[in-house]
Amino acid sequence: MSLMQQLPDPQAADRTDNTVTHDARDLIPNGHKADIVLDGQTYTLRITRAGKLILTK
């Protein structure tokens, strides 16, 4: 059994607003971490072994 949980299909969510949905695993293709830049600040998005997301500056 994998530690990574299956995520629901992001397209299946009933959206009444213009919220964009991304699967975290698409943002983190290597399965570990990805850097995200906003206004010159770099943040790290990481998937833990327990399948949780952590965003740090």
C-alpha positions as CSV (number, residue, x, y, z in Angstrom):
1,M,0.0,0.0,0.0
2,S,1.4,3.4,-1.0
3,L,1.8,6.2,1.5
4,M,0.5,8.6,-1.1
5,Q,-3.3,8.9,-1.1
6,Q,-5.4,9.1,-4.2
7,L,-6.7,12.6,-4.7
8,P,-10.2,13.3,-6.0
9,D,-10.5,14.4,-9.6
10,P,-10.1,18.3,-9.5
11,Q,-12.5,18.6,-12.4
12,A,-15.2,16.7,-10.5
13,A,-15.6,19.6,-8.0
14,D,-18.8,21.6,-8.3
15,R,-17.4,25.2,-8.8
16,T,-19.7,28.2,-8.7
17,D,-16.9,30.7,-8.8
18,N,-13.8,31.1,-11.0
19,T,-11.4,29.2,-8.7
20,V,-8.6,27.4,-10.5
21,T,-7.8,23.9,-9.2
22,H,-4.4,22.2,-9.6
23,D,-3.4,18.7,-8.5
24,A,-0.4,19.2,-6.2
25,R,1.3,16.2,-7.8
26,D,1.2,18.1,-11.1
27,L,3.0,21.0,-9.4
28,I,5.5,18.6,-7.9
29,P,6.4,16.1,-10.6
30,N,9.4,14.7,-8.8
31,G,7.2,13.9,-5.8
32,H,9.2,15.9,-3.3
33,K,9.1,19.6,-3.5
34,A,8.7,22.6,-5.8
35,D,9.6,26.2,-5.6
36,I,6.9,28.8,-6.1
37,V,7.8,32.5,-6.7
38,L,5.4,35.4,-5.8
39,D,6.5,39.0,-6.1
40,G,10.2,38.0,-5.9
41,Q,9.7,35.8,-2.8
42,T,10.4,32.1,-3.1
43,Y,8.2,29.6,-1.3
44,T,8.7,25.8,-1.1
45,L,5.7,23.5,-1.5
46,R,6.4,20.0,-0.2
47,I,4.4,16.8,0.0
48,T,5.1,14.9,3.2
49,R,5.3,11.1,3.6
50,A,1.9,11.3,5.2
51,G,0.5,12.9,2.0
52,K,0.1,16.4,3.6
53,L,1.2,19.7,1.9
54,I,3.6,22.1,3.6
55,L,4.2,25.6,2.1
56,T,7.2,27.4,3.6
57,K,9.0,30.7,2.9
